[in-house]
Amino acid sequence: MTQFAKKIALHHACLSYEVMPYSTGCKTPLLNFEANSNYKDVPDPEIMVAFPIIGDPHNAALVAWTTTPWTLPSNLCLCVNAKFDYVKVSNKTSGLVYLVAKCRLSQLPSDMKKSKADGPDAPSQDPKNAKSKNKSSSNGKVKKEADFGPYELLETMTGASVVGLKYIPVFDYFADFSGSAFRVVADNYVTNDSGTGVVHCAPAFGEEDYRVCIANQIIQKGENLVVAGYDDGCFTDRVSDFCGRYVKDADKDIVIAISDLSSTIEAAGVVVVQITRGITGYHFVTRCRNT
């Protein structure tokens, strides 16, 4: 894994503040043709994390899905699609309330039972609940809710109405940005074919993340962009708990750290909703094969 990690190319901000593919093995940005010449799908952790909404009457949390847990320490905002409908639902087992895109509600785990062995709020199927239906009404919205038996529909809203909500970040490494960060923004790049309809943004590690954060004044164009990784792909001392760790090697421990937060500040709603394995595409750099 260490040898593989040294070869992958990560998004990184160069001095011109353009986010572009970057090789931690070669310690240099890559041209697009080089970055795309050796693109591979590799197994990666997938994680859904709940970000508590400040001041929400239901103590709801926005649920974001990511295949790059190592970017979560650098989260500065959450992005929705203003054109989508969003729902606030309560899990009938745990009582936790989540906000996701209506079209992606089926991606939430069907049930969650708290177990120290499985980790906080580990998902498990409950076929009986999954098949339950509300027979007292023929209303289409109620039937839609009944399709997801473990959840109770509390509220439906537009994506535009979600914009501006403030939330509690998972980590506080960027607390000095709290004046402008840790709020919900909207952009059409959020799609309805994956995830939860809520995308977490870390501007130093993604071209779209950077663009969205600039457009919504989360960070200011031309100002020094804080990058939480050194040129060799290791975390800087800003991410104090993982300082010196190679970002991809830290994935597992970051997930564990969020799970630990789930048990210590559960009242605030910060939880790991689901942990699975998936496939993520990475750029592999041929000229750095032996580094």
ABEGO torsion letter per residue (X at the ends): XAAAAAABBBBBBBAAGBBBBBBAAAGBBBBAAAAAABBBBBBBBBBBBBBBBBGBAAGBBBBBBBABAAAAAABABBBBBAABBBBBBBBAAAGBBBBBBAAAAAABBABBBBBAAAEBGBBBBBAAAAABBBAABABAAAAAAAABAABBBABBBBAAAABGBBBBBABAAAAAAAAABGBBBBBAABBAABEAGBBBBBAAABAAAAAAAAAAGABBBGBBBBBABBAAGBBBAABAAABGBBAAAAAAAAAAAAAAAAAAAAAAGBBBABBBBBBBBBBBBAAAAAX
